[in-house]
Amino acid sequence: MSVSKFFLAIVLPEPYQNQVMALKEYVREHFESKAALRSPAHITLHMPFEWKDSKEEILIKTLADFKFPEEIRVELKDFNCFEPRVVYVDVVKNETLDRLQKELVQHVKQNLHLFNEAENMRGFHPHATIAFRDLSKPKFRQAWEHFKTQKYQGSFIAHDFQLLKHTPGKWEVYRTFEFTRS
C-alpha cells in the first residue's frame, strides 16, 4: 500500500509568488535556512496529511465538490513571526478567509475523515512562510531583527485553492480547485 503526502493551500499568484520566493532566497543566503524553498509561496488551509494512492480519485472528487459562495480579497502586509524559528509575510485578518478555511477543513473532515490537528491546537493564522524548521535560534533572532521593520504589501483575489503533493525533496501544485459557485 503506497501513500502520498498532500496539503491544501492558497498558492500566491504572480507577482507575489516571485516576490515571496525571492524573500525565501534572501533567507537562504543570509540566514542559512532553505526549507521554505521546498514549496511555492502559499497560505496553508489544511496541514499535510497522508493519503493512499489507490484512493486518490476519491480525494480529488471530494475536493472538487467543495464550494464557497464568494471570492476572497487576501491582503499581504509586512512580516511577523512564530518564535523561535518561523518568519513569514503576514496576512491581514479576514473573516471571509477564516470562514473558507473552517468550511474546507469541515468538508474534508466529514467526507474524507481528515483531521487538521495543528489548526485545532493553534487556531488558523494565515501567513506565507519565508523561514522555518531549519532556521537556527540564533539565526532566527538575526532574521527577525532584519524583517520586523521591513514593509511588504500586496493584495489579490482568491477564487480557488490548491492540492499540493510531496515529490522527492519538494511540494508541488498537483491540482487546483475553484471554490466559488458559478
Buried (B, 14 or more C-beta within 10 A) or exposed (E): EEEBEBBBBBBBBEEBBEBBBEBBBBBBEEBBBBBBBBBBBBBBBBBEBEBEEEEBEEBBEBBEEBEBEEBBEBBBBBBBBBEEBBBBBBBBEBEBBBBBBBBBBEBBEEBBEBBBEEBEEEEBBBBBBBBBEBBBEEBBBBBBEBBEEEEBEBEBEBEBBBBBBBEEEEBEBBBEBBBBEE
